């Protein structure tokens, strides 16, 4: 029984590390994508907002992992999810106004949807609503 518990904890730890790496890679690709956007005034505003909200997903996730209480942990996760939802808006606007590469936007949006789903699912678990 004890070995099952240890395996579950190892799996949970492995998942958390893999998710953090996945999120970090998404942010790196986002930053590189933003650097390729046109330099017109609309793109400049949207790219600044996108970098702010996109990097906030990662920053709040990292902060959650060093939170001092469950309440703080949930708050940081909630902010991370909100930033993910905001980033979806900016990416969708860029896609729908034909700014930026279609393939990059498609990948960023798909990956972000998966990231947001993981965050939302984690929040439901944390709030005991599952």
Secondary structure, 3 states (H helix, E strand, C coil): CHHHHHHHHHHHHHHHHHHHHHHHHHHHHHHHHHCCCCCCHHHHHHHHHHHHHHHHHHHHHHHHCCCCCHHHHHHHHHHHHHHHHHHHHHHHHHHHCCCCCHHHHHHHHHHHHHHHHHHHHHHHHHCCCC
